[in-house]
Amino acid sequence: MIGEASFYGLYIPWLMLLSLATLAVFWLVRRLLFIVGFYRWVWHPALFDIAVYFLLLYGMTHVTFFVQR
């Protein structure tokens, strides 16, 4: 997990790349939950969204860690 990716001499941390990829997945998950009507049952949608984002980020880091090994 520790390291950088080099794009034409510009070093970008892996966590930044993973967070951007997670943001794209999060937008899809959030849209699906909204279409299904799940947010009617959520007490505080902003806190729920932050929790879902961090759970997805946690999952993405573990997936990429095990793929690298």
GUFIDREN-245424 format. One record per atom (N, C-alpha, C): residue number from 0; atom name; x, y, z. Coordinates in steps of 0.05 Angstrom, whole numbers, plus 5000, padded with zeros to 4 digits. Layout:
N
+-----+------+------+------+------+
!   n ! atom !    x !    y !    z !
+-----+------+------+------+------+
! NUM !   CA !    X !    Y !    Z !
...
+-----+------+------+------+------+
END
This chain:
69
+-----+------+------+------+------+
!   n ! atom !    x !    y !    z !
+-----+------+------+------+------+
!   0 !    N ! 5016 ! 4976 ! 5000 !
!   0 !   CA ! 5000 ! 5000 ! 5000 !
!   0 !    C ! 5017 ! 5025 ! 5000 !
!   1 !    N ! 5040 ! 5024 ! 5013 !
!   1 !   CA ! 5057 ! 5047 ! 5013 !
!   1 !    C ! 5072 ! 5050 ! 4987 !
!   2 !    N ! 5071 ! 5073 ! 4975 !
!   2 !   CA ! 5084 ! 5077 ! 4950 !
!   2 !    C ! 5070 ! 5098 ! 4933 !
!   3 !    N ! 5081 ! 5102 ! 4910 !
!   3 !   CA ! 5069 ! 5122 ! 4892 !
!   3 !    C ! 5067 ! 5110 ! 4864 !
!   4 !    N ! 5050 ! 5123 ! 4848 !
!   4 !   CA ! 5048 ! 5117 ! 4820 !
!   4 !    C ! 5060 ! 5141 ! 4805 !
!   5 !    N ! 5075 ! 5135 ! 4784 !
!   5 !   CA ! 5087 ! 5156 ! 4769 !
!   5 !    C ! 5072 ! 5160 ! 4742 !
!   6 !    N ! 5062 ! 5184 ! 4738 !
!   6 !   CA ! 5050 ! 5191 ! 4713 !
!   6 !    C ! 5065 ! 5214 ! 4700 !
!   7 !    N ! 5083 ! 5207 ! 4681 !
!   7 !   CA ! 5099 ! 5227 ! 4667 !
!   7 !    C ! 5116 ! 5244 ! 4687 !
!   8 !    N ! 5127 ! 5231 ! 4707 !
!   8 !   CA ! 5144 ! 5245 ! 4726 !
!   8 !    C ! 5130 ! 5257 ! 4750 !
!   9 !    N ! 5104 ! 5255 ! 4750 !
!   9 !   CA ! 5088 ! 5265 ! 4772 !
!   9 !    C ! 5081 ! 5242 ! 4790 !
!  10 !    N ! 5090 ! 5243 ! 4815 !
!  10 !   CA ! 5085 ! 5221 ! 4834 !
!  10 !    C ! 5059 ! 5226 ! 4849 !
!  11 !    N ! 5041 ! 5206 ! 4848 !
!  11 !   CA ! 5016 ! 5208 ! 4861 !
!  11 !    C ! 5014 ! 5185 ! 4881 !
!  12 !    N ! 5007 ! 5191 ! 4906 !
!  12 !   CA ! 5005 ! 5170 ! 4926 !
!  12 !    C ! 4983 ! 5150 ! 4919 !
!  13 !    N ! 4987 ! 5124 ! 4926 !
!  13 !   CA ! 4967 ! 5104 ! 4921 !
!  13 !    C ! 4941 ! 5109 ! 4935 !
!  14 !    N ! 4942 ! 5120 ! 4959 !
!  14 !   CA ! 4917 ! 5126 ! 4973 !
!  14 !    C ! 4900 ! 5146 ! 4959 !
!  15 !    N ! 4912 ! 5165 ! 4945 !
!  15 !   CA ! 4897 ! 5185 ! 4930 !
!  15 !    C ! 4883 ! 5171 ! 4906 !
!  16 !    N ! 4897 ! 5154 ! 4892 !
!  16 !   CA ! 4886 ! 5139 ! 4870 !
!  16 !    C ! 4863 ! 5121 ! 4879 !
!  17 !    N ! 4867 ! 5108 ! 4902 !
!  17 !   CA ! 4846 ! 5091 ! 4912 !
!  17 !    C ! 4822 ! 5107 ! 4922 !
!  18 !    N ! 4827 ! 5130 ! 4933 !
!  18 !   CA ! 4804 ! 5146 ! 4942 !
!  18 !    C ! 4788 ! 5157 ! 4918 !
!  19 !    N ! 4801 ! 5163 ! 4896 !
!  19 !   CA ! 4786 ! 5172 ! 4872 !
!  19 !    C ! 4770 ! 5149 ! 4860 !
!  20 !    N ! 4782 ! 5125 ! 4860 !
!  20 !   CA ! 4767 ! 5102 ! 4849 !
!  20 !    C ! 4744 ! 5095 ! 4868 !
!  21 !    N ! 4748 ! 5098 ! 4894 !
!  21 !   CA ! 4727 ! 5093 ! 4913 !
!  21 !    C ! 4704 ! 5113 ! 4910 !
!  22 !    N ! 4711 ! 5138 ! 4904 !
!  22 !   CA ! 4691 ! 5159 ! 4900 !
!  22 !    C ! 4673 ! 5152 ! 4877 !
!  23 !    N ! 4684 ! 5141 ! 4855 !
!  23 !   CA ! 4668 ! 5133 ! 4832 !
!  23 !    C ! 4649 ! 5110 ! 4840 !
!  24 !    N ! 4659 ! 5090 ! 4855 !
!  24 !   CA ! 4642 ! 5068 ! 4864 !
!  24 !    C ! 4621 ! 5078 ! 4883 !
!  25 !    N ! 4628 ! 5097 ! 4901 !
!  25 !   CA ! 4610 ! 5108 ! 4920 !
!  25 !    C ! 4586 ! 5122 ! 4907 !
!  26 !    N ! 4592 ! 5137 ! 4886 !
!  26 !   CA ! 4570 ! 5151 ! 4871 !
!  26 !    C ! 4550 ! 5131 ! 4860 !
!  27 !    N ! 4560 ! 5108 ! 4850 !
!  27 !   CA ! 4542 ! 5088 ! 4840 !
!  27 !    C ! 4526 ! 5075 ! 4862 !
!  28 !    N ! 4538 ! 5069 ! 4884 !
!  28 !   CA ! 4524 ! 5057 ! 4907 !
!  28 !    C ! 4504 ! 5076 ! 4918 !
!  29 !    N ! 4511 ! 5101 ! 4921 !
!  29 !   CA ! 4493 ! 5121 ! 4931 !
!  29 !    C ! 4468 ! 5124 ! 4913 !
!  30 !    N ! 4473 ! 5125 ! 4888 !
!  30 !   CA ! 4451 ! 5128 ! 4869 !
!  30 !    C ! 4432 ! 5103 ! 4870 !
!  31 !    N ! 4443 ! 5079 ! 4873 !
!  31 !   CA ! 4427 ! 5055 ! 4875 !
!  31 !    C ! 4411 ! 5055 ! 4901 !
!  32 !    N ! 4423 ! 5064 ! 4923 !
!  32 !   CA ! 4409 ! 5065 ! 4948 !
!  32 !    C ! 4386 ! 5086 ! 4947 !
!  33 !    N ! 4391 ! 5107 ! 4933 !
!  33 !   CA ! 4370 ! 5128 ! 4930 !
!  33 !    C ! 4347 ! 5118 ! 4913 !
!  34 !    N ! 4353 ! 5104 ! 4892 !
!  34 !   CA ! 4332 ! 5093 ! 4874 !
!  34 !    C ! 4315 ! 5073 ! 4889 !
!  35 !    N ! 4328 ! 5056 ! 4904 !
!  35 !   CA ! 4314 ! 5035 ! 4919 !
!  35 !    C ! 4297 ! 5047 ! 4942 !
!  36 !    N ! 4304 ! 5070 ! 4951 !
!  36 !   CA ! 4290 ! 5084 ! 4972 !
!  36 !    C ! 4301 ! 5078 ! 5000 !
!  37 !    N ! 4326 ! 5070 ! 5001 !
!  37 !   CA ! 4338 ! 5063 ! 5027 !
!  37 !    C ! 4341 ! 5087 ! 5045 !
!  38 !    N ! 4345 ! 5111 ! 5033 !
!  38 !   CA ! 4350 ! 5135 ! 5049 !
!  38 !    C ! 4325 ! 5144 ! 5066 !
!  39 !    N ! 4302 ! 5132 ! 5061 !
!  39 !   CA ! 4279 ! 5138 ! 5077 !
!  39 !    C ! 4283 ! 5127 ! 5105 !
!  40 !    N ! 4299 ! 5106 ! 5108 !
!  40 !   CA ! 4303 ! 5092 ! 5133 !
!  40 !    C ! 4328 ! 5102 ! 5148 !
!  41 !    N ! 4343 ! 5120 ! 5136 !
!  41 !   CA ! 4368 ! 5129 ! 5148 !
!  41 !    C ! 4363 ! 5155 ! 5164 !
!  42 !    N ! 4373 ! 5155 ! 5188 !
!  42 !   CA ! 4368 ! 5178 ! 5206 !
!  42 !    C ! 4383 ! 5203 ! 5197 !
!  43 !    N ! 4409 ! 5199 ! 5191 !
!  43 !   CA ! 4426 ! 5222 ! 5183 !
!  43 !    C ! 4441 ! 5214 ! 5158 !
!  44 !    N ! 4431 ! 5222 ! 5134 !
!  44 !   CA ! 4443 ! 5213 ! 5109 !
!  44 !    C ! 4472 ! 5221 ! 5105 !
!  45 !    N ! 4481 ! 5244 ! 5115 !
!  45 !   CA ! 4509 ! 5253 ! 5112 !
!  45 !    C ! 4528 ! 5234 ! 5127 !
!  46 !    N ! 4521 ! 5228 ! 5152 !
!  46 !   CA ! 4538 ! 5210 ! 5167 !
!  46 !    C ! 4538 ! 5182 ! 5155 !
!  47 !    N ! 4515 ! 5173 ! 5145 !
!  47 !   CA ! 4513 ! 5147 ! 5132 !
!  47 !    C ! 4530 ! 5147 ! 5107 !
!  48 !    N ! 4530 ! 5168 ! 5091 !
!  48 !   CA ! 4547 ! 5169 ! 5067 !
!  48 !    C ! 4576 ! 5168 ! 5073 !
!  49 !    N ! 4585 ! 5182 ! 5094 !
!  49 !   CA ! 4613 ! 5182 ! 5102 !
!  49 !    C ! 4621 ! 5154 ! 5111 !
!  50 !    N ! 4604 ! 5141 ! 5126 !
!  50 !   CA ! 4610 ! 5114 ! 5135 !
!  50 !    C ! 4611 ! 5094 ! 5112 !
!  51 !    N ! 4593 ! 5096 ! 5093 !
!  51 !   CA ! 4594 ! 5079 ! 5069 !
!  51 !    C ! 4619 ! 5084 ! 5053 !
!  52 !    N ! 4627 ! 5109 ! 5050 !
!  52 !   CA ! 4651 ! 5116 ! 5035 !
!  52 !    C ! 4676 ! 5103 ! 5048 !
!  53 !    N ! 4678 ! 5106 ! 5074 !
!  53 !   CA ! 4702 ! 5094 ! 5087 !
!  53 !    C ! 4701 ! 5064 ! 5087 !
!  54 !    N ! 4678 ! 5052 ! 5088 !
!  54 !   CA ! 4677 ! 5023 ! 5086 !
!  54 !    C ! 4685 ! 5014 ! 5058 !
!  55 !    N ! 4676 ! 5028 ! 5038 !
!  55 !   CA ! 4685 ! 5022 ! 5010 !
!  55 !    C ! 4715 ! 5026 ! 5007 !
!  56 !    N ! 4726 ! 5048 ! 5018 !
!  56 !   CA ! 4754 ! 5053 ! 5017 !
!  56 !    C ! 4770 ! 5031 ! 5031 !
!  57 !    N ! 4761 ! 5022 ! 5054 !
!  57 !   CA ! 4773 ! 5000 ! 5068 !
!  57 !    C ! 4773 ! 4975 ! 5051 !
!  58 !    N ! 4751 ! 4969 ! 5038 !
!  58 !   CA ! 4749 ! 4946 ! 5021 !
!  58 !    C ! 4768 ! 4948 ! 4997 !
!  59 !    N ! 4769 ! 4971 ! 4985 !
!  59 !   CA ! 4787 ! 4975 ! 4962 !
!  59 !    C ! 4817 ! 4972 ! 4969 !
!  60 !    N ! 4824 ! 4982 ! 4993 !
!  60 !   CA ! 4852 ! 4979 ! 5001 !
!  60 !    C ! 4859 ! 4949 ! 5006 !
!  61 !    N ! 4840 ! 4934 ! 5017 !
!  61 !   CA ! 4846 ! 4906 ! 5022 !
!  61 !    C ! 4846 ! 4890 ! 4996 !
!  62 !    N ! 4829 ! 4897 ! 4977 !
!  62 !   CA ! 4829 ! 4883 ! 4952 !
!  62 !    C ! 4855 ! 4888 ! 4937 !
!  63 !    N ! 4864 ! 4913 ! 4936 !
!  63 !   CA ! 4889 ! 4919 ! 4922 !
!  63 !    C ! 4913 ! 4908 ! 4937 !
!  64 !    N ! 4912 ! 4906 ! 4963 !
!  64 !   CA ! 4934 ! 4894 ! 4978 !
!  64 !    C ! 4937 ! 4865 ! 4972 !
!  65 !    N ! 4915 ! 4851 ! 4971 !
!  65 !   CA ! 4917 ! 4822 ! 4965 !
!  65 !    C ! 4923 ! 4816 ! 4936 !
!  66 !    N ! 4916 ! 4834 ! 4918 !
!  66 !   CA ! 4922 ! 4830 ! 4890 !
!  66 !    C ! 4952 ! 4834 ! 4885 !
!  67 !    N ! 4964 ! 4852 ! 4900 !
!  67 !   CA ! 4993 ! 4858 ! 4896 !
!  67 !    C ! 5010 ! 4834 ! 4906 !
!  68 !    N ! 5001 ! 4820 ! 4925 !
!  68 !   CA ! 5017 ! 4798 ! 4936 !
!  68 !    C ! 5017 ! 4774 ! 4919 !
+-----+------+------+------+------+
END
